[in-house]
Amino acid sequence: MYSTRFDPLPPPPFCDLKGSLDKLIHWSSPLLSEGEIEASKNAADSFGEGDGPALQAKLDGLRTDGDAVLDLVPYWKGWYLRQRDALPVNVNPFYLFDADSVPKEEDFCRLAARLTLGAASFCLDLDEGRVPQESLKGFPLCMRGYDQMFRSSRGAFRGTDKIVTGDPDSLEGRSVLVMVKGRLHLLPVISSGGSLRGLDDLTEALRSLVERSTEDELPIGLMTCPQRDEAADIRSALTEDEANGKTLRQVEGALFALCLDGECGTGTERAARHFLFDQGENRWFEKSFQLIVTSDGLSGINFEHSSRDGTHMGPLVREIQSRSHRPFPQEDRPEKGLDLHFDLSQELLDRLKSVKEGCMALRESLIQRPFLFERYGREHMKAAGVSPDCFVQMAMMIAQRKLWPSWMSVYESVQMRRFQGGRTEGTRPITAEAVAFVRAFEAGADRETLRAALKDASEAHKGRISLCMAGQAPEGHLALLRQVWLKYGPSMGIDDEPELYRSPSWLKMTKNYLSSSTTSGEGLALAGYGPVEQGGLSARYLSRPNRLVFHIGSWSCDGDLAERFTQALDGALRDMEDI
């Protein structure tokens, strides 16, 4: 494994029970009435004096045998693998590449070849240990997320999925899975000696696949689209045939998927729809990542989340884009590829037909609203001495007040990679200081009052993010203790769910009515994912020097929620400009 080349990092703490309980009450208080705060304090005290210490001791004991138990933490690997929702829309995010960050090629097959070789080049450097350890603010970061970046797929199994990996020395381990019009092809891009395929040859090979492929009306990639237990049943039926099982192993062990699509069309909304979910027409959503290139020159990725986060995918994007400009000299006698076929019974064909109908319904269940704000960007916010992330979060809080009569919990992902195996923790941006700022804003306070309140909110926001990065936030720790109860509670004599997890503080704080995430977005034109809660929103935004790029998502059953939020957010950002 690539990550084992580096010295082990400290394990995530998850040990301060009293601290986590105190923070739970403090962090959730803005969402609660006085009566709910009192009830939550009583539940926290009861947990801290009763079941909590026993569950903490059990957790500590489990960790003496290693940190496998940490897969139970929300939004970490095991949590994703147990999730039964369909991967498209619910799990897999998308990144749309900025056209200025990729090579200027009129031939989309040549663009695809460059991006493919850029990714394969990065894979070779990972294989050989030539990629240095990343760091943030002086802290070395865990690199485990790169171990299964290539030659990896999420296999569907009932109850809990499994990560399936390929052999680097096999044909598929040196090949990219090329998808054209729903049909699958295995195309070598790394030789048995470890050299890259030449650019011209790869371009011609891709063009040949595009020209000779006919539309598959019922593509096998549909099997990666439904709810996970249904996907597991299809996988099980498919692999009853030994030849099908071998072909599936080739698909899953390939470096990554390269999806060569037809025209996407103009407009960011069409691009967002296409790169998030194309209704399964030319995708394999279980692959670690899918590199997507359209015939009208758009490019980007769609990635499976269980073994990787945005903090891994951002560097991957930068590596692909920077390496794609290299010359890639021609290799002598490149290996031939394979057309991959499955023998499908009538039962499997009927299942895929049903899945295809479900994909159409899933596509229509989602509303995506890209939003470009061009009046200013992060440099304007930084000039005011305020965290750009806090500034945008405050604007989103002002916007949510236009939609909902009371505060609704906001989730924001924060990386925990300074710890061994660390993934993410969730901060909750609605602090007492944030509430004070929004109330002052709504009351029409003067500029100096608002500026002082905004700086207070910014400091509180940065403080919570620092706690998350240091492994001292409450949510991951307490959620992990709940998972310990679910798995071991009866054998410990704790049959009933602790009251803490039915308290207003826990139920209201952990409800993700607004699921948010951000990055500087270098190399990206847009990024996004689907909403988490019915009645809620997703908000992925890129903070560029002179503009902000948002992707807002909602469920269609919630009507014009995304549109109303976008309009309110635009108004809030405009009104906050002079602060």
Secondary structure as UniProt FT lines:
FT   HELIX           2..5
FT   HELIX           17..28
FT   HELIX           29..31
FT   HELIX           34..49
FT   HELIX           51..63
FT   TURN            64..65
FT   HELIX           68..72
FT   TURN            74..75
FT   HELIX           77..82
FT   HELIX           87..90
FT   STRAND          94..97
FT   HELIX           99..101
FT   HELIX           108..127
FT   TURN            128..129
FT   STRAND          135..136
FT   TURN            137..138
FT   STRAND          139..140
FT   HELIX           144..146
FT   TURN            147..148
FT   STRAND          152..155
FT   STRAND          162..165
FT   TURN            168..169
FT   HELIX           172..174
FT   STRAND          175..180
FT   TURN            181..182
FT   STRAND          183..188
FT   TURN            192..193
FT   HELIX           199..212
FT   HELIX           220..224
FT   HELIX           228..238
FT   TURN            239..240
FT   HELIX           242..253
FT   STRAND          257..261
FT   HELIX           268..276
FT   TURN            279..280
FT   TURN            285..286
FT   STRAND          289..294
FT   TURN            295..296
FT   STRAND          299..303
FT   TURN            306..307
FT   HELIX           310..323
FT   TURN            324..325
FT   STRAND          338..340
FT   HELIX           346..364
FT   STRAND          366..373
FT   HELIX           378..383
FT   TURN            384..385
FT   HELIX           388..401
FT   TURN            402..403
FT   STRAND          410..415
FT   TURN            417..418
FT   TURN            420..421
FT   STRAND          424..427
FT   HELIX           432..442
FT   TURN            443..444
FT   HELIX           447..469
FT   TURN            470..471
FT   HELIX           474..488
FT   HELIX           490..492
FT   HELIX           499..502
FT   HELIX           504..509
FT   STRAND          514..519
FT   TURN            522..523
FT   STRAND          524..528
FT   TURN            534..535
FT   STRAND          537..544
FT   TURN            545..546
FT   STRAND          547..555
FT   HELIX           556..558
FT   TURN            559..560
FT   HELIX           561..576
FT   TURN            577..578
//
